[in-house]
Amino acid sequence: MPRSHVCAFCGHEFPHGQGIMYVKTDGTILWYCSSKCKKNSLKLKRDSRKLKWTAYYGKKERGKG
């Protein structure tokens, strides 16, 4: 049974077979639900906690002071 993935930027779940898989040079795999999320994360370097349309909006980062 195919499993769904969670977008690395917006935090929304999307079905297997859709979205974009991005592999960084250190081997980390990032899944993006759309090119909008990929561009906001990689090209524009935006913080998903500051955008109202993401699931991470307003959440504080764990482990930092």
N, C-alpha and C positions, 0 to 999 in steps of 0.2 A: 504494500500500500504506500503510495507516494505521500511524503510529508510536506507540510507547508513550511515556508521560510518567513523570517521576520526581517523587515527592512532595517539595515544598519543605521539609517538616518532618521526616518520618521517613526519607526517602531511598529508600523502596521503589518499585519500578517497577509501574505499572498500565496496562492497555490503553486505547487511544484510545476515547472514547465513554463512559468512566466517570470519576468524580472531579469535582472542583470547580475551575473556573478563576477566580482572583481577580486583578483588575487594580487596581493601586494608582494614585493620582492622578498619580504621575510617569511612568506608562506601563509600569512593571515588571509582568510577568505571573508569577503564582505558581500552580502546580498543586498541589492537595491530593487525596490518595487518599480521604479520608473527612472527615466533619464533626468527628470526634475530632481529627484533625491540624489542621484549620482553627481550631478553638476553642483548642487548646493554643498555637498560634502567635500568633493575632491577639488573641483576647480575654484569655487567661490569661498571655500573653507569656512562655511557658516556653522554656528553653534545651534544644534537642533533644539536645545533647551530655551532658545530665545524666539522661536517661531511658533505662533499659535496653532498652526495646522498640523503640528507633529504630536505624537503621543507622549514625547518626552518634555513637552512645554512646562516650565516651572519646576521641574524636578531638580533637586540638588545632586551634585556629584558625590559619590561615595568615596570615603577614604581621604578626602582632602579637607583641610581645615577650617 
